[in-house]
Amino acid sequence: MVSLQSLVQSIPKPRRWIPVAIWLRAAQDLACGRFWPSLFTTIGCLSNIAYTCTLPFVTVGIIAGTTLTRQRAIVSASMIWLANQIFGYVWHNYPRTLDSFAWGVVLGIGTVGVALLASYRPLFFQPHPLRAGRWLWNYLWIPAMLILGFLAFEGLVLAAGLVLGGTDGLTLPILGKIWVDNWLWTSFWLGIHTLLVWDRAHVT
């Protein structure tokens, strides 16, 4: 008969410190699996019920690009953008004009562009084995991308506004709110992703 002490000892204990290789492998498993891409894309699409053109597109591109493979990042970002357009014209009564359709295309290009830029260094990027600690740059890449991606995205919007009109909405208070929303949403998604990686790393 198995004693209670031996039974307790047989239960695997969670690691206090997870090796970098296991952490990166867990992040890669999430990127290549079904759960995380489905979760991120589904919630991203459904968030368009509440959001209009103020959806944090930069966050969508950054999280897709850094947590998914490049091909999946493009698909996920494109699906969330497409859901934004569908909900916009069906639910939020976007004006059905050529200018409005053109703005939708601009937002789509910006979102996918940020995703492609962010995918340059995904969270599961394997650094050179002799360069210990370089994997932390995978996470530092995200706040850097928030700054670069936001400037690039809003720069694209400004350039498009000079052609299509509508730059009156690019005021500092509005840009400030969009900036804060992107930071909050990026932190939210990064937190969820980190918890999922941590959980998967403990069972690896």
WORAUR-V296559 format. One record per residue. N is the residue number from 1. RES is the residue in one letter. PHI is phi as a letter, one per 40 degrees, with the letter a starting at -180 (999 if undefined). OMEGA is omega as a letter, one per 30 degrees, with the letter a starting at -180 (NA if undefined). D_FIRST is the distance of its C-alpha to the first C-alpha in Angstrom with 1 decimal. Layout:
N&RES&PHI&OMEGA&D_FIRST / N&RES&PHI&OMEGA&D_FIRST
This chain:
1&M&999&a&0.0 / 2&V&c&a&3.8 / 3&S&c&l&6.3 / 4&L&c&a&9.5 / 5&Q&c&l&11.6 / 6&S&c&l&10.3 / 7&L&c&l&10.5 / 8&V&c&a&14.0 / 9&Q&c&a&15.0 / 10&S&c&l&14.4 / 11&I&c&a&16.9 / 12&P&c&l&20.3 / 13&K&c&l&22.8 / 14&P&c&a&26.4 / 15&R&c&l&29.0 / 16&R&c&l&31.5 / 17&W&b&a&34.0 / 18&I&c&l&34.2 / 19&P&d&a&36.1 / 20&V&d&a&39.4 / 21&A&d&l&38.7 / 22&I&c&l&35.7 / 23&W&c&a&37.6 / 24&L&c&l&40.6 / 25&R&c&l&38.5 / 26&A&c&l&36.9 / 27&A&c&l&40.4 / 28&Q&c&l&41.6 / 29&D&c&l&38.8 / 30&L&c&a&40.0 / 31&A&c&a&43.5 / 32&C&c&a&42.9 / 33&G&c&a&40.5 / 34&R&b&a&41.5 / 35&F&c&a&40.0 / 36&W&c&l&42.1 / 37&P&d&a&45.4 / 38&S&c&a&45.1 / 39&L&c&a&44.2 / 40&F&c&a&47.1 / 41&T&c&a&49.6 / 42&T&c&l&48.9 / 43&I&c&l&49.1 / 44&G&c&l&52.1 / 45&C&c&a&53.8 / 46&L&c&l&53.1 / 47&S&c&l&54.3 / 48&N&c&l&57.8 / 49&I&c&a&57.9 / 50&A&c&a&58.6 / 51&Y&c&l&60.1 / 52&T&b&l&63.4 / 53&C&c&l&65.0 / 54&T&c&l&63.4 / 55&L&d&l&60.0 / 56&P&c&a&58.6 / 57&F&c&l&59.4 / 58&V&c&l&59.0 / 59&T&c&l&55.4 / 60&V&d&a&54.8 / 61&G&c&a&56.2 / 62&I&c&a&54.4 / 63&I&c&l&50.9 / 64&A&c&a&51.3 / 65&G&c&a&52.7 / 66&T&c&a&50.2 / 67&T&b&a&46.9 / 68&L&b&l&47.7 / 69&T&c&a&49.2 / 70&R&d&a&53.0 / 71&Q&c&l&53.3 / 72&R&c&l&50.9 / 73&A&c&l&52.5 / 74&I&c&a&55.9 / 75&V&c&a&54.6 / 76&S&c&l&52.7 / 77&A&c&a&55.7 / 78&S&c&a&58.1 / 79&M&c&l&56.1 / 80&I&c&l&56.0 / 81&W&c&a&59.7 / 82&L&c&l&60.5 / 83&A&c&l&58.6 / 84&N&c&l&60.7 / 85&Q&c&a&63.9 / 86&I&c&l&62.9 / 87&F&c&a&61.9 / 88&G&c&a&65.0 / 89&Y&c&a&67.5 / 90&V&c&a&65.8 / 91&W&c&a&64.2 / 92&H&c&l&66.2 / 93&N&f&l&69.6 / 94&Y&d&l&70.4 / 95&P&c&a&74.0 / 96&R&c&a&74.4 / 97&T&b&l&76.9 / 98&L&c&l&77.2 / 99&D&c&l&76.7 / 100&S&c&l&73.4 / 101&F&c&l&72.1 / 102&A&c&l&73.2 / 103&W&c&l&71.3 / 104&G&c&l&68.1 / 105&V&c&l&68.5 / 106&V&c&l&69.0 / 107&L&c&l&65.8 / 108&G&c&l&64.0 / 109&I&c&l&65.4 / 110&G&c&a&64.5 / 111&T&c&l&60.9 / 112&V&c&l&60.3 / 113&G&c&l&62.2 / 114&V&c&l&60.0 / 115&A&c&l&56.9 / 116&L&c&l&58.4 / 117&L&c&a&59.3 / 118&A&c&a&55.9 / 119&S&c&l&54.1 / 120&Y&c&l&55.8 / 121&R&a&l&52.8 / 122&P&c&a&49.7 / 123&L&c&a&46.6 / 124&F&c&l&44.7 / 125&F&c&a&47.6 / 126&Q&c&l&46.4 / 127&P&c&l&48.6 / 128&H&c&a&49.6 / 129&P&d&a&46.8 / 130&L&c&a&49.2 / 131&R&b&a&50.1 / 132&A&c&l&47.2 / 133&G&g&a&47.3 / 134&R&c&l&49.6 / 135&W&c&l&47.0 / 136&L&c&l&47.7 / 137&W&c&l&51.1 / 138&N&d&a&49.4 / 139&Y&c&l&48.9 / 140&L&c&l&52.2 / 141&W&c&a&53.8 / 142&I&c&l&53.1 / 143&P&c&l&55.3 / 144&A&c&l&57.9 / 145&M&c&l&57.9 / 146&L&c&l&58.2 / 147&I&c&a&61.5 / 148&L&c&a&62.8 / 149&G&c&l&61.6 / 150&F&c&l&63.1 / 151&L&c&a&66.4 / 152&A&c&a&66.6 / 153&F&c&a&65.7 / 154&E&c&l&68.2 / 155&G&c&l&70.7 / 156&L&c&l&70.5 / 157&V&c&l&70.9 / 158&L&c&l&73.9 / 159&A&c&l&75.5 / 160&A&c&a&74.9 / 161&G&c&l&76.4 / 162&L&c&l&79.6 / 163&V&c&a&80.1 / 164&L&c&a&78.6 / 165&G&g&l&79.5 / 166&G&h&l&77.2 / 167&T&c&l&76.8 / 168&D&c&a&77.8 / 169&G&c&a&74.1 / 170&L&c&l&73.1 / 171&T&c&a&73.7 / 172&L&c&l&71.8 / 173&P&c&a&70.1 / 174&I&c&l&68.8 / 175&L&c&l&67.8 / 176&G&c&l&66.1 / 177&K&c&l&64.0 / 178&I&c&l&63.0 / 179&W&c&l&62.1 / 180&V&c&l&59.8 / 181&D&d&l&58.2 / 182&N&c&l&57.4 / 183&W&c&a&55.8 / 184&L&c&a&53.7 / 185&W&c&l&52.6 / 186&T&c&l&51.8 / 187&S&c&l&49.7 / 188&F&c&a&47.9 / 189&W&c&l&47.1 / 190&L&c&l&46.2 / 191&G&c&l&43.8 / 192&I&c&a&42.0 / 193&H&c&l&42.0 / 194&T&c&l&40.6 / 195&L&c&l&37.7 / 196&L&c&l&36.9 / 197&V&c&l&37.2 / 198&W&d&l&34.9 / 199&D&c&a&32.3 / 200&R&c&l&32.6 / 201&A&c&a&32.6 / 202&H&c&l&29.2 / 203&V&b&l&27.6 / 204&T&c&NA&29.6
